[in-house]
Amino acid sequence: MSAAAPGLRLAHEVPLRTRNTFGVEATAPLLVEVLDAAALPAAFTLAELRAAPPLVLGGGSNLLLAATRTPPLLQLRSDAIALVADDGTCARVRAEAGAGWHALVEWTLARGLRGLENLALIPGSVGAAPIQNIGAYGVELAEHVHAVEAYDPATARWHRFDRAQCRFGYRDSLFKQAGAGLVVTALELELRRDAPLRLGYAGIREELAARGIHAPDARAVADAVIALRRGKLPDPAQLGNAGSFFKNPLVPAAQAAALRAAHPHLPHWPAADGRCKLSAAWLIEQTGCKGTRAGDAGISDRHALVLVNHGAASGAQLLALAREVAAAVAARFGVALEPEPRIVGATW
C-alpha cells in the first residue's frame, strides 16, 4: 500500500482470491482504500478512476468475478457505529459503510435493540446492505432504514436519501439500479426495544424449541438464526460461495396458480405487488441440479441455491454452471431465475 491524498491508501496489481468469498482468482489494477468518507472526492480525482468507473468492494460476499481482471476497486474502510438518537424505547443507529454487517447486528443486540436479529450472520459490509436490500428469515433491511448517505462522483455531491427515496424492492434499490453510480457511505436505522419478534419463518420456532426456549428474546432469535444459517450454508472459509446465488422468482399470480395446480408442493408466498414469490431452491431441486458438479464448480448438496467453488473453479466456470441451472429450471417450469450477486466481467 502507498499513501495518496490524506484518507486514502493505494495498491497496484492486487490479487483478489482472498477478497471474494467465492475464492476465485482475479487481479485488480488498482485498489483505493478510503479511510475516511470525506476523502471520496479526492479519490475520484485519481487518473485511474477518471478513466474507468471503479467497482466498489465491500466484503466481497455478494460478488462473482467472472473475468480474471477487474476494473479499479474502491473500498470504504471507516467502520464507526453510534447511537444518534435514543428515547429509551426507539433509537436511531448510524453505521459507516466499512463496518461489518454482522458486527452491526451484534452491536444493536448488545444495546437491547430489536429488528436485526433475523438478519444475523449475513456476510458483507454495511455499505452493501442497502444496495441489495438484504433480507432473511422473513425480514428485509428496508423495514428499518431511516436514511442512506451516499456520494455521487458524477456531480461531486453528497446525498441523504430517506427510505422512500431509496426505492427498495426485493433484493433491489436505487443504489443497485443501472446508472445510479452512487457510493453508499453510511446507513441510519430505526430500531425499537419493544418491537415484536418475527418467529414465523420456517425453522425459527423449531430451532428455539430444540434449545428449550419458549419465551425468546432477540438474542435467542439471533442465535437460532445463526444456527440455522450455519446448518444450511457452507462456510466460505472452507468452501467458496456467495450464499444464495439465485433470487426467489416473482411471477404473475395466474402463472403461480397454474404451477401450483401442476405441482401442489411448490412453496410460494404472496408478494406486495400482487405477484407470487416462488421457492427457487425447490425449483432447482426438482431439476436434479442440487449437489451437481462440473469440475470445481458445483451446486451445494446442502442448499440448492448455493453455488460453490470446490477449489480452483474460475468465475467464468461458476457462471456457466449457474446458467445451466437456470436453463434447466426455465425448460421444466417456464420460470426465469436471476442471480443475487453482482456479476463483474460478464452479463447474466
VEXVOKOL-785220 format. One record per residue (C-alpha): residue in three letters; x, z, y. Coordinates in steps of 0.1 Angstrom, whole numbers, padded with zeros to 4 digits, always signed. Layout:
<recs>
ALAXZY ...
</recs>
This chain:
<recs>
MET+0000+0000+0000 SER+0011-0007+0036 ALA-0004+0006+0068 ALA-0020-0018+0093 ALA-0042-0005+0122 PRO-0050+0032+0122 GLY-0075+0040+0095 LEU-0066+0010+0073 ARG-0043+0005+0043 LEU-0034-0029+0029 ALA-0022-0040-0005 HIS-0015-0076-0017 GLU-0019-0092-0052 VAL-0038-0062-0066 PRO-0047-0062-0103 LEU-0083-0052-0108 ARG-0087-0043-0145 THR-0088-0006-0137 ARG-0110-0012-0106 ASN-0140-0026-0125 THR-0159-0008-0153 PHE-0161-0039-0174 GLY-0123-0037-0176 VAL-0118-0075-0171 GLU-0085-0090-0159 ALA-0086-0103-0123 THR-0065-0102-0092 ALA-0074-0098-0055 PRO-0051-0115-0030 LEU-0057-0085-0006 LEU-0072-0051-0008 VAL-0081-0035+0026 GLU-0089+0003+0022 VAL-0109+0016+0051 LEU-0101+0053+0055 ASP-0125+0057+0085 ALA-0155+0035+0090 ALA-0146+0034+0127 ALA-0117+0011+0117 LEU-0140-0016+0103 PRO-0139-0037+0135 ALA-0101-0037+0132 ALA-0103-0047+0095 PHE-0123-0078+0104 THR-0096-0089+0128 LEU-0072-0094+0099 ALA-0065-0131+0094 GLU-0073-0129+0057 LEU-0108-0115+0063 ARG-0115-0140+0091 ALA-0106-0169+0067 ALA-0127-0157+0038 PRO-0156-0131+0037 PRO-0144-0101+0018 LEU-0160-0086-0013 VAL-0170-0050-0005 LEU-0159-0029-0035 GLY-0175+0004-0044 GLY-0168+0020-0078 GLY-0166-0014-0095 SER-0195-0003-0117 ASN-0221-0029-0108 LEU-0199-0059-0108 LEU-0189-0088-0132 LEU-0157-0106-0121 ALA-0164-0140-0137 ALA-0132-0156-0123 THR-0096-0144-0126 ARG-0091-0144-0088 THR-0114-0128-0063 PRO-0119-0130-0025 PRO-0101-0104-0004 LEU-0115-0069-0011 LEU-0127-0043+0013 GLN-0132-0007+0001 LEU-0145+0022+0022 ARG-0128+0055+0013 SER-0144+0081+0035 ASP-0165+0104+0013 ALA-0178+0132+0035 ILE-0212+0147+0027 ALA-0231+0170+0051 LEU-0264+0185+0060 VAL-0276+0171+0093 ALA-0309+0189+0094 ASP-0324+0218+0073 ASP-0355+0238+0079 GLY-0353+0258+0047 THR-0377+0235+0028 CYS-0369+0200+0039 ALA-0333+0188+0045 ARG-0316+0156+0056 VAL-0283+0148+0039 ARG-0258+0123+0052 ALA-0232+0109+0029 GLU-0205+0084+0037 ALA-0201+0052+0017 GLY-0170+0062-0001 ALA-0185+0093-0018 GLY-0192+0090-0055 TRP-0229+0088-0062 HIS-0229+0115-0089 ALA-0209+0137-0067 LEU-0237+0135-0041 VAL-0263+0143-0067 GLU-0243+0174-0077 TRP-0238+0184-0041 THR-0276+0183-0035 LEU-0284+0202-0067 ALA-0259+0230-0057 ARG-0279+0235-0025 GLY-0313+0237-0042 LEU-0324+0202-0031 ARG-0347+0182-0054 GLY-0352+0145-0056 LEU-0320+0130-0070 GLU-0319+0148-0104 ASN-0334+0118-0123 LEU-0306+0097-0108 ALA-0277+0119-0122 LEU-0247+0102-0137 ILE-0254+0068-0123 PRO-0218+0054-0117 GLY-0207+0039-0085 SER-0204+0048-0048 VAL-0229+0060-0022 GLY-0224+0028-0003 ALA-0235+0007-0032 ALA-0266+0028-0039 PRO-0290+0013-0012 ILE-0277-0022-0018 GLN-0290-0021-0053 ASN-0318+0004-0046 ILE-0306+0022-0077 GLY-0332+0037-0100 ALA-0335+0055-0133 TYR-0360+0077-0153 GLY-0389+0069-0130 VAL-0373+0074-0096 GLU-0359+0049-0071 LEU-0334+0058-0043 ALA-0358+0042-0017 GLU-0382+0071-0021 HIS-0357+0094-0004 VAL-0340+0072+0021 HIS-0342+0083+0058 ALA-0318+0057+0071 VAL-0289+0035+0062 GLU-0260+0029+0086 ALA-0241-0005+0084 TYR-0217-0026+0103 ASP-0223-0064+0109 PRO-0189-0082+0111 ALA-0206-0114+0123 THR-0218-0097+0155 ALA-0194-0067+0156 ARG-0224-0045+0159 TRP-0233-0012+0143 HIS-0269-0007+0129 ARG-0290+0021+0118 PHE-0319+0009+0095 ASP-0349+0031+0087 ARG-0365+0030+0053 ALA-0390+0002+0062 GLN-0362-0019+0078 CYS-0342-0017+0045 ARG-0368-0039+0028 PHE-0363-0022-0005 GLY-0376-0038-0037 TYR-0369-0034-0074 ARG-0331-0034-0076 ASP-0331-0052-0042 SER-0327-0045-0005 LEU-0319-0061+0028 PHE-0283-0055+0021 LYS-0283-0075-0011 GLN-0303-0104+0001 ALA-0283-0136+0007 GLY-0267-0139+0041 ALA-0271-0102+0051 GLY-0233-0098+0054 LEU-0237-0061+0063 VAL-0212-0034+0053 VAL-0230-0002+0044 THR-0211+0028+0059 ALA-0234+0058+0053 LEU-0267+0069+0038 GLU-0291+0096+0050 LEU-0316+0111+0026 GLU-0346+0133+0030 LEU-0349+0159+0002 ARG-0371+0189-0004 ARG-0366+0222-0022 ASP-0402+0223-0033 ALA-0406+0187-0044 PRO-0424+0183-0078 LEU-0401+0174-0107 ARG-0406+0140-0123 LEU-0408+0146-0160 GLY-0430+0117-0171 TYR-0403+0091-0180 ALA-0398+0087-0218 GLY-0373+0112-0232 ILE-0370+0138-0205 ARG-0397+0162-0218 GLU-0384+0158-0253 GLU-0348+0165-0243 LEU-0359+0196-0223 ALA-0379+0208-0253 ALA-0349+0203-0276 ARG-0330+0226-0253 GLY-0358+0252-0254 ILE-0366+0247-0217 HIS-0403+0248-0209 ALA-0402+0256-0172 PRO-0373+0234-0160 ASP-0357+0234-0126 ALA-0340+0204-0110 ARG-0306+0214-0126 ALA-0322+0214-0160 VAL-0337+0180-0154 ALA-0304+0166-0143 ASP-0287+0180-0174 ALA-0314+0164-0196 VAL-0309+0130-0178 ILE-0271+0133-0182 ALA-0275+0139-0219 LEU-0299+0110-0223 ARG-0276+0086-0204 ARG-0246+0097-0225 GLY-0266+0092-0257 LYS-0277+0057-0248 LEU-0249+0042-0227 PRO-0213+0038-0237 ASP-0186+0054-0216 PRO-0169+0027-0196 ALA-0136+0045-0201 GLN-0140+0039-0239 LEU-0159+0006-0239 GLY-0160-0016-0208 ASN-0195-0021-0194 ALA-0216-0020-0162 GLY-0245-0001-0176 SER-0278-0020-0178 PHE-0269-0057-0173 PHE-0304-0071-0172 LYS-0333-0061-0149 ASN-0367-0054-0164 PRO-0386-0086-0156 LEU-0416-0087-0133 VAL-0442-0112-0144 PRO-0478-0121-0133 ALA-0505-0099-0147 ALA-0520-0128-0166 GLN-0487-0136-0183 ALA-0482-0100-0192 ALA-0517-0098-0207 ALA-0510-0129-0229 LEU-0477-0114-0241 ARG-0493-0081-0249 ALA-0520-0098-0269 ALA-0494-0115-0290 HIS-0470-0085-0291 PRO-0491-0053-0289 HIS-0460-0031-0290 LEU-0444-0047-0259 PRO-0436-0018-0234 HIS-0449-0025-0200 TRP-0456-0008-0166 PRO-0477-0018-0136 ALA-0457-0029-0106 ALA-0467-0022-0070 ASP-0475-0058-0061 GLY-0500-0064-0089 ARG-0474-0078-0113 CYS-0463-0062-0145 LYS-0429-0049-0154 LEU-0417-0056-0190 SER-0390-0040-0210 ALA-0360-0063-0211 ALA-0345-0041-0238 TRP-0375-0047-0261 LEU-0375-0084-0255 ILE-0338-0087-0263 GLU-0341-0066-0294 GLN-0368-0089-0307 THR-0344-0119-0305 GLY-0319-0101-0327 CYS-0292-0101-0299 LYS-0287-0063-0299 GLY-0253-0055-0313 THR-0242-0091-0314 ARG-0206-0101-0305 ALA-0188-0132-0295 GLY-0151-0124-0296 ASP-0146-0093-0275 ALA-0178-0099-0255 GLY-0208-0081-0270 ILE-0242-0065-0266 SER-0241-0028-0273 ASP-0256-0016-0306 ARG-0268+0015-0288 HIS-0288-0002-0260 ALA-0298-0039-0258 LEU-0295-0040-0220 VAL-0258-0032-0221 LEU-0232-0060-0221 VAL-0198-0047-0233 ASN-0162-0056-0234 HIS-0147-0047-0267 GLY-0112-0051-0253 ALA-0099-0084-0240 ALA-0131-0104-0230 SER-0128-0123-0198 GLY-0155-0122-0172 ALA-0164-0158-0180 GLN-0168-0149-0217 LEU-0191-0120-0208 LEU-0212-0141-0185 ALA-0215-0168-0212 LEU-0229-0143-0237 ALA-0253-0129-0211 ARG-0266-0164-0205 GLU-0271-0169-0243 VAL-0291-0137-0245 ALA-0313-0147-0215 ALA-0318-0182-0230 ALA-0329-0166-0263 VAL-0355-0144-0245 ALA-0368-0174-0225 ALA-0371-0195-0256 ARG-0391-0169-0275 PHE-0412-0153-0248 GLY-0411-0176-0218 VAL-0397-0148-0197 ALA-0366-0152-0174 LEU-0341-0124-0174 GLU-0320-0117-0143 PRO-0287-0097-0141 GLU-0284-0064-0123 PRO-0247-0065-0115 ARG-0233-0087-0088 ILE-0215-0117-0103 VAL-0184-0128-0085 GLY-0168-0162-0090 ALA-0199-0178-0106 THR-0236-0181-0102 TRP-0262-0169-0127 
</recs>
